[in-house]
Amino acid sequence: MSTSTSISRTALRTAALSVTAALALAATGPIASATEAAHTRAAGQQAAEAVPEIVEEGLEERLGALPQNPTNQQLVEAMYPGDEAAQQAAIAQLAPQSGQAAPQGVQLRSWNTAWKVTKCVGAIGAFIAGNALLVTKATKFGGVLKGAKLIVQAGNKEERLKLLVAIFGEVTGISTVATACG
């Protein structure tokens, strides 16, 4: 055999090592992904345990007493009156966008259902703040917290909109609440 057409032993070893490394990487990749997924689930569970309970008693009255376009701080103070630790935990989950008040500014950082409900209560609170008619409608439906839980469970934005229209009627800004509660 001539040296120009034959493959050297070094080239064969290099190719074999490359194939072996590729196979090993392919075999361990799913293990790494599974480990990452487990860590993500554990972090989500820790976040779920850290979700403070919204003080439901008197919630509608506190939200109705807020000014129109309340800040996130005002909303969480209404949701967790007198509980500074709960307020700080909620604020840590709600991030305002360019200084806007919720509902436009409410952004969920964790996909935990309890935090989704908190975010949704904040969006509804911002929507009904300072509007006695909307507060009354929410109260008749069973309250803001009950409504938020139902809205979060709705399958998609269209279903959330239908539910919100059933609660509040056709009101400007309701699609923003549907988006924030998703």
N, C-alpha and C positions, 0 to 999 in steps of 0.2 A: 504494500500500500504506500502511496505517496503521502508526504506530509501535508500537501495542500488539500487533499480530499478526506483525510482522516481527521477525526476529532481527538484532540489531545485529552489525556486523562484529567488534567487540571480543568479543562472546559466541561468535561462530563461531571466531575465532582461539583463544580460550581453550579451547574444546571440541576443536579440532584439535590444539592443543598437548598437552592432556590425553590424547587418544587416542594421539598419537605417543609420549608419555612412557610410557604403559602398554604399548604394543607394544615399545618399546625395553627396558623393564624385563623383560617376558616373554621377550624374546630373550636377554638377558644373564643372567637368573636361572640357567638350566642351566649356563652357563659358570662362574658363581660356585660353584655346587654341585659341579661337577666339580673345580674348584680346591681346594675344601675337602676333598673326598674324597681327592684326591692328597696333600694335606698330612697327612691322617689316616693314609693308607697309609704315607707316608714315616716318620711318627712311630712307627707300629707296627713297621716294618722296623728302625728304630734300636733300639727296645726289644728286638726279637728278637736283634739282634747283641749286646746287653748282657746277655743271659741267661747266667749262669755255669753251668757243668756241675756237676751234683750229683755228689759223690764216692760212687760206687756201692760200691766195695770197703769192706766192713765196715759198710755203712749199717744193715743190720738189727740188728747188735749195738749200734750207737750208739743207735738208736731204742729197742731193748729196755732199754737202761740208763737211759733217761729216766724221770722220775717220771710217775705217772699225771697227766693234765691238765697237760701241759707248756706253758710259755709259747711264743709265737712265736719269741722269741729262742733258747730252748733247742732248738727244732726246727731253726732255720736253722743253729745251731752244729753240730748232728748231721749236717745235710745238707752243710755246707761247712766241715768241721773245719780250723781254722788259716787260713782265708781270710777275713780281716776285710772286704775289699772285696766279696766275693761275699755275705757275710752281710748287709752293709748294703744291697746291691742287692736281695736277697730281702726283707728287712724293709720296704724302701720299697714293694714290691709287695703285701705282706700287711698289711692294716689290721685290728687287733683291734676288735671291737665291745664296748663297755662292759666292757673289761678281761677278757673271757673268753678262754680258751685256744682254739686251733684244735681241732677243725674248725669249731666254730660261728663263731669269730672271723675265719676266713680269708676275705677278700674280694678278689677279683681286680680290679685296676684296669685292666689291659690285657687284651685278648682274644687276645693272642699265644699260640699253642699251646705254646711252650716254657714260658711263665709258667703256663699252665694245668697243665702237668705238674708244675711246681714247687709250685703250690698244692695239687695233688692229693697229691703226696708228703707235703707238710706235713699235710694232712688225714688221710692214712693213718698217718703217723707219730704224730700226736696220738691216733689211734684205737687203735693197737697199743702205744703207749708203756707200758712197765712190765708188759706182759702177754706172758710167754715163749711161751705157747701160740699167740697170734696172730702173734708174730714168726716162730715155726717154720712156721706155715701160709704166711706171706708168702714165706719163704725157699724152701719146697718148690715154690711156684708159679713161682719164677724171680726173686724179689726184689721189693722195694717199687717200685723205679724202673720195672722192666718192667711190673708190675701197673698202676702209675699211667699209663703210656703207653697201655696197652690200655683202661683205664677212660676216659681222656680221649677216645679215639677212638670209644667207644660212642655210638650215635646219640641216645639220650634217657635220662632218669632211670630208666625201667623197665629198659632194657638194662644200665645201669650197676649197678643193684641186682642183677640176675641174675648179672652177672659178679662182683660183690663177694660174693654168697652162695656162688658157686662157689669163690671163694678162701678165704673165712673161715667159711662156714656162717652159720646164723641167729644173729646177735649183736646185742644192743641197741646202737643208735647207728650202724648201718650205713647207714641212709637219710640221715643227716647227711653221711656221707662221700660218698655218691652225689651229693648236692646240691652239695657243695664241689668235686667233680671235674667238674662240668658246664660 
